[in-house]
Amino acid sequence: MAEMIVLQAAKRYRRSFNVVRFGNVLGSRGSVVPTFQQQIAAGGPITITHPEICRYFMTIPEAVQLVLQCAVLGEGGAVFMMDMGQPVKIVDLAKDLVRLAGLRLGQDIELTFSGLRPGEKLYEELFVPGECYERTRHQTLLTVPNASRQLPLNLDSAVLKLVVAASRHDYAAIVALLKSNVTGYRPKANGLGRYGLGDDLEHLGNLGLAIADGLASPDGPSRPAPWIDPMPLPSAIPPPRSPR
C-alpha cells in the first residue's frame, strides 16, 4: 500500500517520487547482528524464531549507494530494487558469529528456537507476481517498469477505509481491503494476514490518518504527522530467483 501511495502521488502531482526496495541492512538499528552479539557476550542463549527463516542482507554503504543511485536514475513514479543475490538463513548467520567469537555451538553457548510470531514472515518477498523486471545502467539495480500501471483506481478510498478499519481494530475489514488492493496478498488462517497486523493496528491507524490528511495536497499534511515506529512488512512465500 505504501508503494502504491508514493507511485500515485508521483503521477498525480508530477513529482519525482520514487520507491526503493531492499533487504535488511547489517549494523543498522533493528538489525539482528547486534542482538546476536549481545546474546553471545552475555553467554547465550541465542534465540531465533524458526530454523528455516531467511533474510536478504546488505551493508550500510550498499544501502546508501542504492538510494543515491535511484535518486539519479529515477524520473518519478519508478520502483527500484537491488539485486540482493541469495537470501541467508538466520541460523547460519548466528553460527558464523559464534565461530567468529571463538565459541562452540552446543558446548560454549546454546541456540534456541522460540517460534514464529503472529504475522512474522519466514521468507522475504522482493518479487511480486505480475511485475516485470529490467536492468538499469547500474549493474546491481533493477527497475519495475509496470509497477505504476497496477495502481487501483480507488486507492484514495481504500486508504481512508483502512484508516477507519484500523481505528476500530476491524481485522476482517483490513484483510478484505488488502486482498482487494494488494497484488499477491494471501491472509493466513489466523486472520491477521502476512503483514502482522495484530500488534500494529494503532500504528497503521496513525499512519493512515497522516496519509489521508495529505492525500489532497502535494504540499503534505496540514498538521504534524504522529510519530510512527518502524514496522516490519513481512511476507510468507519464498522469493523467486533473481532475473539474469
Order of alpha helices (4+ residues) and beta strands (2+ residues): alpha-beta-beta-alpha-beta-beta-beta-alpha-beta-beta-alpha-beta-beta-beta-alpha-alpha-alpha
